[in-house]
Amino acid sequence: MTVRELSPVLQPAEVAALLESEPATRLLDVRTPGEYRTAHIRGAYNVPLDSLSEHAAEIRAAVEAPVVVVCQSGMRARKAEESLRELGMTNLHVLDGGVNGWVAAGQPVLRGAKKLSLERQVRVLAGALAATGGLLGLAVNPLFALVPVVVGSGLVLAGATDNCGMALLLGRLPYNRPASCDVDAMVRALTSGEAPRGLGHQPAAAPAAGACAAG
């Protein structure tokens, strides 16, 4: 099967085969730098979703090879794909199931210091706010019961629009953005076809200054 015949959404085995047959294929990982450090596919370039818009035109202009967009479970990757397609980029595919699906299929990843994925952080924070609001509503003031109502409404809205404000805010915390990560350096490597400077990569030359170094 040629690249043109591939589905917009690819299974892990199809992505592995594409990387084998088309070595110039770019893996665009739109998770947070913290998630990327925890585990990522070898050769993936980390450009977080909330930084993608400022680099999208540069990526579209410079990359003609197939681009497979990757996130943790697939949701952010689909959103990234939509924004890139709006700019006229057509050489796009999404890894079905994200890194979770890749690992479940037995495909290898490079691992570093373990961090909670952004999806898990959202669930933990939303659950904590809802539980705290409920308890305070019972013990202190009934108005605190509005907290779980607001949290629940926010989650419903996030599910309906595929746009989670809580995730965007959490993604900007220092926990999810190591100080050593330079998105501009990662984008330059992506557009030029150089090896990404990140966790588990061992380029022949010294890593570029400010690139996403291994933790």
C-alpha positions as CSV (number, residue, x, y, z in Angstrom):
1,M,0.0,0.0,0.0
2,T,1.4,3.4,-1.0
3,V,1.3,6.5,1.3
4,R,-1.5,8.0,-0.7
5,E,-3.6,4.9,-0.1
6,L,-3.2,5.0,3.7
7,S,-6.1,5.9,5.9
8,P,-6.0,9.2,7.8
9,V,-6.1,7.2,11.0
10,L,-3.4,4.5,11.3
11,Q,-3.1,1.5,13.6
12,P,0.2,1.0,15.4
13,A,1.3,-1.8,13.0
14,E,0.6,0.5,10.0
15,V,2.7,3.3,11.5
16,A,5.6,0.9,12.2
17,A,5.4,-0.3,8.6
18,L,5.3,3.3,7.3
19,L,8.4,4.2,9.3
20,E,10.1,1.2,7.8
21,S,9.1,1.9,4.2
22,E,9.2,5.7,4.4
23,P,12.2,6.7,6.7
24,A,11.5,10.4,6.1
25,T,8.1,10.1,7.9
26,R,7.8,12.5,10.8
27,L,6.2,11.6,14.1
28,L,4.7,14.8,15.6
29,D,4.1,14.3,19.3
30,V,1.7,17.0,20.6
31,R,1.7,16.0,24.2
32,T,3.3,18.0,27.0
33,P,7.1,17.8,27.4
34,G,6.6,16.0,30.7
35,E,4.5,13.3,29.0
36,Y,7.1,13.1,26.2
37,R,9.9,12.5,28.7
38,T,8.0,9.7,30.4
39,A,7.6,7.7,27.3
40,H,7.7,8.4,23.6
41,I,8.2,6.7,20.2
42,R,11.8,6.8,19.0
43,G,12.3,9.6,16.5
44,A,9.2,11.5,17.6
45,Y,9.3,15.4,17.6
46,N,7.7,17.0,20.6
47,V,5.6,20.1,19.7
48,P,2.9,20.6,22.4
49,L,-0.6,21.2,21.2
50,D,-0.8,24.6,22.8
51,S,2.4,25.7,20.9
52,L,1.5,24.1,17.6
53,S,-0.4,27.1,16.1
54,E,2.6,29.4,16.2
55,H,4.7,26.8,14.3
56,A,2.0,25.3,12.1
57,A,2.7,27.4,9.0
58,E,6.5,26.7,9.3
59,I,5.8,22.9,9.5
60,R,3.4,23.0,6.5
61,A,5.9,24.9,4.4
62,A,8.9,22.7,5.2
63,V,7.7,19.2,5.6
64,E,6.5,17.2,2.5
65,A,7.0,13.7,4.0
66,P,4.2,11.9,5.7
67,V,3.4,13.3,9.2
68,V,1.9,11.0,11.8
69,V,0.4,13.0,14.7
70,V,0.7,11.4,18.1
71,C,-0.7,12.1,21.6
72,Q,-1.5,10.0,24.7
73,S,-4.8,8.5,23.6
74,G,-5.7,10.2,20.2
75,M,-7.9,13.1,21.2
76,R,-5.2,15.9,21.1
77,A,-3.7,14.4,17.9
78,R,-7.1,14.7,16.1
79,K,-7.3,18.3,17.2
80,A,-3.8,19.0,16.0
81,E,-4.6,17.3,12.7
82,E,-7.6,19.5,12.2
83,S,-5.6,22.7,12.8
84,L,-2.9,21.6,10.3
85,R,-5.4,20.6,7.7
86,E,-7.1,24.0,7.9
87,L,-3.7,25.4,6.7
88,G,-3.9,23.1,3.7
89,M,-1.5,20.4,5.0
90,T,-2.6,17.1,3.5
91,N,0.2,14.7,4.3
92,L,-1.3,13.9,7.7
93,H,-2.2,10.8,9.6
94,V,-3.2,10.2,13.3
95,L,-1.9,7.3,15.4
96,D,-5.0,5.5,16.6
97,G,-5.0,5.2,20.4
98,G,-1.9,7.4,20.7
99,V,1.1,6.2,22.8
100,N,-1.3,4.1,24.9
101,G,-2.4,2.2,21.8
102,W,1.2,1.9,20.6
103,V,2.4,0.4,23.8
104,A,-0.7,-1.9,24.0
105,A,0.2,-3.2,20.6
106,G,3.7,-4.2,21.8
107,Q,5.6,-1.5,20.0
108,P,8.7,-0.1,21.7
109,V,9.0,3.3,23.4
110,L,11.9,5.2,25.0
111,R,11.2,5.7,28.7
112,G,12.4,8.3,31.2
113,A,11.2,9.6,34.6
114,K,7.6,8.7,35.1
115,K,5.0,11.5,35.2
116,L,1.2,11.5,35.2
117,S,-0.3,11.9,31.7
118,L,-2.3,15.1,31.1
119,E,-5.5,13.0,30.9
120,R,-4.9,11.5,34.3
121,Q,-4.0,14.9,35.8
122,V,-7.4,16.2,34.6
123,R,-9.2,13.2,36.2
124,V,-7.3,13.6,39.5
125,L,-7.9,17.4,39.7
126,A,-11.6,17.2,38.7
127,G,-12.2,14.4,41.2
128,A,-10.4,16.2,44.0
129,L,-12.4,19.5,43.3
130,A,-15.7,17.6,43.1
131,A,-15.1,15.6,46.3
132,T,-13.8,18.6,48.2
133,G,-16.7,20.7,47.1
134,G,-19.2,18.0,48.1
135,L,-17.6,17.6,51.6
136,L,-17.5,21.3,52.2
137,G,-21.1,21.6,51.0
138,L,-22.1,19.1,53.7
139,A,-19.9,20.3,56.5
140,V,-19.5,24.1,56.0
141,N,-21.9,25.8,53.6
142,P,-24.3,24.3,51.0
143,L,-23.0,26.8,48.5
144,F,-19.9,24.7,48.2
145,A,-22.0,22.1,46.5
146,L,-21.8,24.4,43.4
147,V,-18.2,23.3,43.0
148,P,-18.9,19.8,41.7
149,V,-21.7,21.2,39.6
150,V,-19.3,23.5,37.9
151,V,-16.6,20.8,37.5
152,G,-19.1,18.4,36.1
153,S,-20.5,20.9,33.7
154,G,-16.9,21.7,32.5
155,L,-16.3,18.0,31.8
156,V,-19.5,17.7,29.8
157,L,-18.5,20.8,27.8
158,A,-15.1,19.3,27.2
159,G,-16.5,16.1,26.0
160,A,-19.0,17.9,23.7
161,T,-16.5,20.3,22.2
162,D,-13.3,18.2,22.4
163,N,-11.7,21.2,24.1
164,C,-10.7,20.9,27.7
165,G,-9.8,24.2,29.4
166,M,-8.5,22.4,32.5
167,A,-6.1,20.4,30.4
168,L,-4.8,23.5,28.7
169,L,-4.2,25.2,32.1
170,L,-2.5,22.1,33.5
171,G,-0.3,21.7,30.4
172,R,1.3,25.1,31.2
173,L,2.4,24.1,34.7
174,P,6.1,23.7,35.4
175,Y,5.4,20.0,36.2
176,N,4.5,19.5,32.5
177,R,7.1,21.9,31.0
178,P,10.7,21.1,32.0
179,A,12.8,24.3,31.8
180,S,15.3,22.6,29.5
181,C,12.7,22.0,26.7
182,D,13.0,24.4,23.8
183,V,10.1,23.9,21.4
184,D,11.8,26.1,18.7
185,A,14.8,23.8,18.6
186,M,12.5,20.8,18.3
187,V,10.6,22.5,15.4
188,R,13.8,23.3,13.6
189,A,14.8,19.6,13.8
190,L,11.4,18.5,12.6
191,T,11.4,20.8,9.6
192,S,15.0,20.0,8.6
193,G,14.7,16.2,9.1
194,E,17.4,16.1,11.8
195,A,17.1,13.7,14.7
196,P,15.0,15.1,17.5
197,R,17.0,16.2,20.6
198,G,15.3,14.5,23.4
199,L,15.0,11.6,25.8
200,G,16.8,8.5,24.6
201,H,18.2,10.0,21.4
202,Q,21.9,9.7,20.9
203,P,22.8,11.9,17.9
204,A,26.4,11.9,16.7
205,A,26.9,15.6,17.4
206,A,26.4,17.3,20.7
207,P,22.7,18.1,21.4
208,A,21.6,21.6,20.3
209,A,21.6,24.2,23.1
210,G,18.2,24.5,24.7
211,A,16.7,21.5,23.0
212,C,14.5,19.1,25.1
213,A,17.3,17.3,26.9
214,A,16.8,14.0,28.7
215,G,15.8,14.3,32.4
